[in-house]
Amino acid sequence: MHFPFQNSYATLPDNFFARVAPTPVAAPRLIKLNRPLAEELGLNPAELETPEGAEILAGKTVPDGAEPIAMAYAGHQFGHFVPQLGDGRAVLLGEVVDRNGVRRDIQLKGSGPTPFSRRGDGRAALGPVLREYIVSEAMAALGIPTTRSLAAVITGEQVNRGIALPGAVLTRVATSHIRVGTFQYFAARQDVEAVRRLADHVISRHYPDIAGTERPYHALLDAVISRQAKLIADWLLVGFIHGVMNTDNTSVSGETIDYGPCAFMDAYDPKQVFSSIDEFGRYAFANQPRIALWNLTRLAECLLPLFDADKDQAIKQAEAALDGFAAQFTDAHQAGLRRKLGLFTQAEGDQPLAQALFDAMAAAKTDFTLTFRRLSDAAGSGDLGEVRALFEDPTGFDEWAQRWQQRLAQEPQSPAERRAAMRKVNPAFIPRNHRIEAVITAAVENDDYVPFEELHAVLAKPYEDQPDRADYAEPPQPEERVLQTFCGT
């Protein structure tokens, strides 16, 4: 079975990783293969769907050309620095250059212990594997930069998470798995040459256009800031809450990575937290831009020795770059909000107009996704009845709607044009928490993957009406609400 590996990270010095093979499992069985992604990577889906393919995707067999490694990194976890984390339950098999010329990592998550496991078993339970597969592929369909899921395999073994659960392995694909925490690992050891080597690798892999600039390391920080500002804006525009925005979960490529206790909001609440381990709301929905800047500041600290021999000058230069985050995030977020509200031009009162809607939504606890989707249809028909019905007391909405319609009247687009544009950015379907939990329950308790397949198929077309699956657009009933989500470790 051929994997066209062209590995680059494995050529870096040995202190960047540990060479470790996946631990074989008892009886791997393929749950799901992402056939379009396999083809994009230059792999043969038919071969991967065989028993031999399942063994590779579970780590029982290592394909030719693979150089299995566990990457070293550190990280701030909920604000507390841990100088050594690393891939404790993941192995990077290698890299391939896809059909678009983009270098992609192929990693097995849940593939057994590594030198970074910190007494953990290195395994993954079936539930978190299905959650990451569903949510990461849904994010891709929504058009948000993300790691991808190539395959999910059940291992035929059990893992202990307080109770015995089916074990599974996720094959994850990323433009790289390099994190802010990767830089922190070497900076904490005052290994400036390793930081420089890593920075050069990241520039070559992700930002080749800046390689020949006068100050490439400054340009690297600027580039990561820009991608993170856009990414966090994208999250907020669809109601996504990452749940564990630690520096070791912040990718320098600008992709969403490490879907643990992540969730999409149902009722709008800027303070919404789902993660069971986020006891103080550090990573609440509205806090995510602030935390992203905090994480980027940690990256800037790592790069200071590459900026200037004079530390004070280096700090000033880093601060100047970090000062640009707020404007870039605000510009991206407000531009996205204008699109969600059907505004094609920019006017002075647009931001207060959007905020007034959020205030009304928060007061009424209306569903985030449904509110904007129904606004899309109202923009075309002029009938506000369905969106108004989401507000138990519609007084605040009525006041806002009058302002919105006055603002729409200032633009030349027809109602039909506006509706079509809004429906391209306001999804009908998101990975609702209660749907994900139903998928996991069916799989874990009954070995039933029909709900998984149905949900995945719906989420592959989030912006399209799917009348035969309209119930997937509905928020949970009170008894179906998921109040907490959990990390898989």
C-alpha positions as CSV (number, residue, x, y, z in Angstrom):
1,M,0.0,0.0,0.0
2,H,1.6,3.2,-1.2
3,F,1.8,6.5,0.8
4,P,3.8,9.1,-1.1
5,F,5.6,10.3,2.0
6,Q,8.0,13.3,1.7
7,N,8.9,13.9,5.3
8,S,10.6,17.1,6.4
9,Y,9.9,17.5,10.2
10,A,11.7,14.2,10.8
11,T,14.9,15.7,9.3
12,L,15.1,18.3,12.1
13,P,17.4,17.6,15.1
14,D,16.5,14.7,17.4
15,N,15.4,17.0,20.3
16,F,12.4,18.1,18.2
17,F,10.7,14.7,18.6
18,A,10.9,11.2,19.8
19,R,11.0,8.3,17.3
20,V,8.3,5.9,18.4
21,A,6.1,3.5,16.5
22,P,2.4,3.1,17.1
23,T,1.4,0.4,19.5
24,P,-0.4,-2.5,17.6
25,V,-4.0,-3.1,18.5
26,A,-6.0,-6.3,18.7
27,A,-8.7,-6.2,16.0
28,P,-8.9,-2.9,14.0
29,R,-12.1,-2.3,12.1
30,L,-12.7,0.7,9.9
31,I,-15.7,2.9,10.9
32,K,-15.3,5.7,8.4
33,L,-12.9,6.7,5.6
34,N,-13.0,10.2,4.2
35,R,-12.7,9.1,0.6
36,P,-12.6,12.6,-1.0
37,L,-9.8,13.6,1.4
38,A,-7.9,10.4,0.7
39,E,-8.0,11.2,-3.0
40,E,-6.9,14.7,-2.4
41,L,-3.9,13.3,-0.5
42,G,-3.0,11.0,-3.4
43,L,-4.0,7.9,-1.5
44,N,-6.1,5.0,-2.8
45,P,-9.5,4.9,-1.0
46,A,-10.2,1.3,-2.1
47,E,-6.9,0.1,-0.6
48,L,-7.5,2.0,2.7
49,E,-11.0,0.4,3.0
50,T,-9.5,-3.1,3.1
51,P,-8.5,-5.0,6.3
52,E,-4.9,-4.1,5.5
53,G,-5.8,-0.5,5.2
54,A,-7.6,-0.6,8.6
55,E,-4.4,-2.0,10.2
56,I,-2.4,1.0,8.9
57,L,-5.0,3.5,10.0
58,A,-5.0,1.9,13.5
59,G,-1.2,1.8,13.8
60,K,-1.0,-2.0,13.7
61,T,1.0,-1.8,10.5
62,V,3.4,1.0,9.6
63,P,3.5,1.8,5.8
64,D,6.6,2.0,3.8
65,G,8.2,5.5,3.9
66,A,6.7,6.4,7.2
67,E,9.0,7.9,9.9
68,P,6.8,7.7,13.0
69,I,7.6,10.4,15.6
70,A,5.9,12.0,18.6
71,M,6.5,15.8,18.5
72,A,7.9,17.7,21.5
73,Y,6.2,20.8,22.8
74,A,5.4,22.7,25.9
75,G,2.4,24.9,26.7
76,H,0.4,27.1,29.0
77,Q,-2.6,25.1,30.1
78,F,-5.3,27.3,31.6
79,G,-2.6,29.9,32.2
80,H,-0.1,27.6,33.9
81,F,3.1,26.8,32.1
82,V,4.1,23.1,31.6
83,P,7.6,22.9,30.2
84,Q,7.2,19.5,28.6
85,L,4.0,18.1,27.1
86,G,4.4,16.7,23.6
87,D,2.4,14.1,21.7
88,G,1.3,11.8,24.5
89,R,-1.1,9.8,22.5
90,A,-0.4,10.6,18.9
91,V,2.2,9.6,16.3
92,L,3.0,11.5,13.1
93,L,3.4,8.9,10.4
94,G,4.8,11.4,7.9
95,E,4.0,14.0,5.4
96,V,2.5,14.0,1.9
97,V,2.2,16.7,-0.7
98,D,-1.4,16.7,-1.8
99,R,-2.8,17.3,-5.3
100,N,-2.8,21.0,-4.7
101,G,0.9,21.1,-3.9
102,V,0.2,21.6,-0.1
103,R,2.3,19.6,2.4
104,R,0.1,17.8,4.9
105,D,0.8,15.8,8.0
106,I,-0.8,12.4,8.5
107,Q,-1.1,11.6,12.2
108,L,-2.6,8.8,14.2
109,K,-4.3,10.0,17.4
110,G,-4.9,7.4,20.1
111,S,-2.1,5.2,18.8
112,G,-0.5,4.3,22.1
113,P,2.0,5.6,24.6
114,T,5.0,7.8,23.7
115,P,7.8,9.2,25.8
116,F,5.5,12.2,26.4
117,S,2.6,10.3,27.7
118,R,3.2,11.2,31.4
119,R,1.8,7.9,32.7
120,G,-1.2,8.0,30.3
121,D,-2.2,5.0,28.3
122,G,-1.8,6.9,24.9
123,R,-5.2,5.7,23.7
124,A,-8.4,7.3,22.7
125,A,-12.0,6.3,23.4
126,L,-14.5,6.0,20.6
127,G,-16.6,8.9,21.7
128,P,-13.9,11.7,21.4
129,V,-12.8,10.2,18.1
130,L,-16.3,10.5,16.7
131,R,-16.7,14.0,18.1
132,E,-13.4,15.2,16.5
133,Y,-14.3,13.5,13.1
134,I,-17.8,15.1,13.1
135,V,-16.8,18.6,14.2
136,S,-13.5,19.0,12.2
137,E,-15.3,17.9,9.0
138,A,-18.2,20.2,9.8
139,M,-15.8,23.1,10.3
140,A,-14.2,22.3,6.9
141,A,-17.7,22.3,5.3
142,L,-18.4,25.7,6.9
143,G,-15.2,27.0,5.3
144,I,-13.2,27.5,8.5
145,P,-9.5,26.5,8.5
146,T,-9.2,23.3,10.4
147,T,-7.4,20.0,10.7
148,R,-9.2,17.3,8.9
149,S,-10.2,13.7,9.7
150,L,-9.1,11.0,7.2
151,A,-10.4,8.0,9.1
152,A,-11.8,6.6,12.3
153,V,-11.0,3.0,13.3
154,I,-12.2,1.0,16.3
155,T,-9.4,-1.0,17.8
156,G,-11.1,-4.1,19.3
157,E,-9.7,-3.1,22.7
158,Q,-11.1,-1.2,25.6
159,V,-9.8,1.9,27.4
160,N,-10.4,2.8,30.9
161,R,-11.9,6.3,31.5
162,G,-13.5,5.5,34.9
163,I,-15.5,2.9,32.9
164,A,-14.5,0.6,30.2
165,L,-15.0,2.2,26.7
166,P,-14.3,1.0,23.2
167,G,-10.9,2.2,22.0
168,A,-10.5,4.0,18.7
169,V,-7.9,5.8,16.5
170,L,-8.4,8.9,14.5
171,T,-6.3,9.6,11.5
172,R,-5.8,13.4,11.5
173,V,-4.5,15.5,8.6
174,A,-3.1,19.0,9.1
175,T,-0.9,21.4,7.2
176,S,1.3,20.8,10.2
177,H,1.0,20.1,13.9
178,I,3.4,22.9,15.0
179,R,2.0,24.9,17.8
180,V,2.9,28.0,19.9
181,G,3.8,25.4,22.5
182,T,6.4,23.9,20.1
183,F,8.3,27.3,20.2
184,Q,7.8,27.4,24.0
185,Y,9.4,24.0,24.4
186,F,12.8,25.3,23.1
187,A,12.4,28.9,24.5
188,A,12.0,27.4,28.0
189,R,15.3,25.6,27.6
190,Q,16.9,28.8,26.3
191,D,17.8,27.0,23.1
192,V,17.8,30.0,20.8
193,E,19.3,28.0,17.9
194,A,16.4,25.5,18.1
195,V,13.9,28.4,18.1
196,R,15.6,29.8,15.0
197,R,15.6,26.3,13.3
198,L,11.9,25.9,14.1
199,A,11.1,29.4,12.9
200,D,12.9,28.8,9.6
201,H,11.0,25.5,9.2
202,V,7.7,27.2,9.8
203,I,8.5,30.0,7.3
204,S,9.6,27.5,4.7
205,R,6.5,25.4,5.2
206,H,3.7,27.9,5.8
207,Y,4.9,31.3,4.9
208,P,7.4,31.0,2.0
209,D,6.7,34.4,0.7
210,I,8.4,36.0,3.7
211,A,11.6,33.9,3.5
212,G,13.5,36.6,1.6
213,T,12.3,39.6,3.5
214,E,14.6,41.9,5.5
215,R,13.1,40.8,8.9
216,P,11.7,37.3,8.4
217,Y,11.1,36.5,12.0
218,H,9.1,39.7,12.5
219,A,7.1,38.9,9.4
220,L,6.5,35.4,10.8
221,L,4.9,36.8,13.9
222,D,2.8,39.2,11.8
223,A,1.6,36.3,9.6
224,V,0.6,34.1,12.6
225,I,-1.2,37.0,14.2
226,S,-3.1,37.7,11.0
227,R,-4.2,34.1,10.6
228,Q,-5.2,33.7,14.2
229,A,-7.2,37.0,14.1
230,K,-9.2,35.7,11.1
231,L,-9.6,32.3,12.6
232,I,-11.1,33.5,15.9
233,A,-13.4,35.8,14.0
234,D,-14.6,32.8,12.0
235,W,-15.3,30.9,15.2
236,L,-17.4,33.6,16.7
237,L,-19.4,34.1,13.5
238,V,-20.7,30.5,13.8
239,G,-21.0,30.3,17.5
240,F,-18.1,27.9,18.1
241,I,-16.4,27.5,21.4
242,H,-13.0,25.7,21.4
243,G,-13.0,24.9,25.1
244,V,-9.2,24.4,25.6
245,M,-7.4,27.4,24.0
246,N,-4.1,26.4,25.6
247,T,-0.9,27.5,23.8
248,D,-0.3,23.8,22.9
249,N,-3.6,23.9,21.1
250,T,-2.8,27.0,19.1
251,S,-1.5,26.1,15.6
252,V,1.0,28.4,13.9
253,S,-0.6,27.6,10.6
254,G,-3.9,29.2,11.6
255,E,-5.9,26.0,11.6
256,T,-8.4,24.9,14.3
257,I,-6.7,22.0,16.1
258,D,-7.4,19.6,19.0
259,Y,-11.2,19.3,19.2
260,G,-11.6,18.2,22.8
261,P,-14.6,19.6,24.8
262,C,-15.5,21.9,21.9
263,A,-19.1,22.9,21.2
264,F,-21.4,25.1,19.2
265,M,-23.8,27.4,21.1
266,D,-27.5,26.8,20.9
267,A,-29.0,29.8,22.8
268,Y,-26.8,32.8,22.5
269,D,-24.8,33.7,25.6
270,P,-21.4,35.5,25.4
271,K,-20.4,33.9,28.6
272,Q,-21.2,30.4,27.4
273,V,-18.8,27.6,28.6
274,F,-19.3,23.9,28.0
275,S,-15.9,22.4,28.9
276,S,-16.1,20.6,32.2
277,I,-12.5,21.6,33.0
278,D,-13.0,25.3,32.3
279,E,-14.3,26.0,35.8
280,F,-13.7,29.7,35.7
281,G,-14.8,30.5,32.1
282,R,-11.3,31.4,30.9
283,Y,-12.2,30.1,27.4
284,A,-15.8,31.3,27.3
285,F,-17.2,32.2,23.9
286,A,-16.6,36.0,24.2
287,N,-13.2,35.5,25.8
288,Q,-11.7,33.8,22.8
289,P,-10.2,36.9,21.1
290,R,-8.5,38.0,24.3
291,I,-7.1,34.5,24.9
292,A,-5.9,34.3,21.3
293,L,-3.9,37.5,21.8
294,W,-2.6,36.2,25.1
295,N,-1.4,33.0,23.3
296,L,0.2,35.1,20.5
297,T,2.0,37.1,23.2
298,R,3.6,33.9,24.4
299,L,4.8,33.2,20.8
300,A,6.2,36.7,20.6
301,E,8.2,36.0,23.8
302,C,9.8,33.0,22.2
303,L,10.8,35.0,19.2
304,L,12.4,37.9,21.0
305,P,16.0,36.6,20.7
306,L,15.5,36.5,16.9
307,F,14.3,40.1,16.8
308,D,17.1,42.1,18.3
309,A,20.1,41.6,20.5
310,D,18.8,44.5,22.6
311,K,16.0,42.9,24.6
312,D,14.2,46.2,25.2
313,Q,14.2,46.9,21.4
314,A,13.0,43.3,20.7
315,I,10.1,43.8,23.2
316,K,9.1,47.0,21.5
317,Q,9.1,45.4,18.1
318,A,7.0,42.5,19.4
319,E,4.5,44.8,21.1
320,A,4.1,46.7,17.9
321,A,3.2,43.5,16.1
322,L,0.8,42.4,18.8
323,D,-0.9,45.8,18.8
324,G,-2.2,44.9,15.3
325,F,-4.2,41.9,16.5
326,A,-7.2,43.9,17.8
327,A,-7.7,45.8,14.6
328,Q,-7.3,42.7,12.4
329,F,-9.7,40.7,14.5
330,T,-12.3,43.5,14.6
331,D,-12.1,44.1,10.9
332,A,-12.6,40.4,10.1
333,H,-15.4,40.0,12.7
334,Q,-17.3,43.1,11.7
335,A,-17.0,42.3,8.0
336,G,-18.4,38.8,8.8
337,L,-21.2,40.3,10.8
338,R,-22.1,42.6,7.9
339,R,-22.3,39.6,5.7
340,K,-24.5,37.8,8.2
341,L,-26.8,40.8,8.3
342,G,-27.0,41.2,4.6
343,L,-25.0,44.4,4.4
344,F,-22.9,44.8,1.4
345,T,-21.4,48.2,2.3
346,Q,-19.9,49.6,5.4
347,A,-21.6,52.3,7.4
348,E,-20.8,54.0,10.7
349,G,-23.6,52.4,12.7
350,D,-23.1,48.8,11.6
351,Q,-21.3,47.6,14.7
352,P,-23.8,49.1,17.2
353,L,-26.6,47.6,15.0
354,A,-25.0,44.1,15.2
355,Q,-24.4,44.5,19.0
356,A,-28.1,45.5,19.5
357,L,-29.2,42.2,17.9
358,F,-26.8,40.2,20.1
359,D,-28.1,42.1,23.2
360,A,-31.7,41.2,22.2
361,M,-30.7,37.6,21.6
362,A,-28.9,37.3,24.9
363,A,-31.9,38.7,26.8
364,A,-34.3,36.3,25.1
365,K,-31.8,33.3,24.9
366,T,-32.6,32.8,21.3
367,D,-30.8,30.2,19.2
368,F,-27.7,31.6,17.6
369,T,-27.8,29.7,14.3
370,L,-31.6,29.7,13.8
371,T,-31.8,33.5,14.4
372,F,-29.4,34.3,11.6
373,R,-30.7,31.6,9.2
374,R,-34.3,32.9,9.6
375,L,-33.0,36.5,9.2
376,S,-31.7,35.4,5.8
377,D,-35.1,34.3,4.7
378,A,-36.7,37.4,6.2
379,A,-34.3,39.6,4.1
380,G,-35.8,38.0,1.0
381,S,-39.4,37.9,1.9
382,G,-39.8,40.9,4.2
383,D,-41.7,38.6,6.6
384,L,-40.1,38.7,10.0
385,G,-42.7,36.3,11.6
386,E,-40.5,33.2,11.9
387,V,-37.5,34.9,13.3
388,R,-39.7,37.1,15.6
389,A,-41.2,33.9,17.0
390,L,-37.8,32.9,18.4
391,F,-38.1,35.8,20.9
392,E,-40.5,35.1,23.9
393,D,-40.8,38.8,24.4
394,P,-40.2,40.3,20.9
395,T,-40.1,43.9,22.1
396,G,-36.3,44.2,21.8
397,F,-36.3,42.4,18.5
398,D,-39.0,44.6,17.0
399,E,-37.0,47.7,17.9
400,W,-33.9,46.3,16.3
401,A,-35.7,45.0,13.2
402,Q,-36.9,48.5,12.4
403,R,-33.3,49.8,12.5
404,W,-32.2,46.9,10.4
405,Q,-34.8,47.4,7.7
406,Q,-33.9,51.1,7.6
407,R,-30.2,50.1,7.1
408,L,-31.1,47.6,4.4
409,A,-33.0,50.3,2.5
410,Q,-29.7,52.2,2.0
411,E,-28.3,49.4,-0.2
412,P,-29.0,48.8,-3.9
413,Q,-29.2,45.0,-3.8
414,S,-32.6,43.3,-4.4
415,P,-34.2,41.2,-1.6
416,A,-33.4,38.1,-3.6
417,E,-29.8,38.9,-3.9
418,R,-29.5,39.7,-0.2
419,R,-31.2,36.5,0.8
420,A,-28.9,34.4,-1.4
421,A,-25.8,36.1,0.0
422,M,-26.9,35.7,3.6
423,R,-27.7,32.0,3.1
424,K,-24.1,31.5,2.0
425,V,-22.8,32.6,5.4
426,N,-25.6,31.7,7.8
427,P,-25.7,27.9,8.0
428,A,-28.8,25.9,8.6
429,F,-26.9,23.1,10.1
430,I,-24.2,23.0,12.8
431,P,-22.9,20.1,14.9
432,R,-25.3,20.5,17.7
433,N,-24.2,19.0,21.0
434,H,-27.2,16.8,21.6
435,R,-26.9,15.3,18.1
436,I,-23.2,14.5,18.7
437,E,-24.1,12.9,22.0
438,A,-26.8,10.8,20.4
439,V,-24.2,9.6,17.8
440,I,-21.7,8.7,20.5
441,T,-24.3,6.8,22.6
442,A,-25.5,4.7,19.6
443,A,-21.9,3.8,18.7
444,V,-20.6,3.1,22.2
445,E,-23.7,1.2,23.5
446,N,-25.0,-0.5,20.3
447,D,-22.1,-0.5,17.8
448,D,-24.5,1.5,15.6
449,Y,-23.0,4.0,13.2
450,V,-26.1,4.9,11.2
451,P,-26.7,8.1,13.3
452,F,-23.0,9.0,12.7
453,E,-23.3,8.6,9.0
454,E,-26.6,10.6,8.9
455,L,-25.2,13.5,10.9
456,H,-22.0,13.6,8.9
457,A,-24.0,13.7,5.6
458,V,-26.1,16.6,6.8
459,L,-23.2,18.6,8.1
460,A,-21.4,18.2,4.7
461,K,-23.9,20.7,3.2
462,P,-24.4,23.2,6.1
463,Y,-25.7,26.0,3.9
464,E,-28.2,24.0,1.9
465,D,-31.8,23.4,2.8
466,Q,-32.3,19.7,3.4
467,P,-36.1,19.2,3.8
468,D,-35.8,15.5,4.6
469,R,-33.4,16.3,7.4
470,A,-34.9,19.6,8.7
471,D,-35.1,18.2,12.2
472,Y,-31.3,18.4,12.4
473,A,-31.5,22.2,12.2
474,E,-33.7,22.4,15.4
475,P,-32.2,23.2,18.8
476,P,-32.5,20.7,21.6
477,Q,-35.6,20.2,23.7
478,P,-35.0,21.1,27.3
479,E,-34.4,17.5,28.2
480,E,-31.9,17.1,25.4
481,R,-29.6,20.0,26.3
482,V,-26.0,19.2,26.8
483,L,-24.6,21.3,29.6
484,Q,-21.0,20.0,29.7
485,T,-18.6,18.5,27.3
486,F,-15.5,16.5,28.3
487,C,-11.9,16.2,27.2
488,G,-11.0,12.7,25.9
489,T,-7.8,12.2,27.9
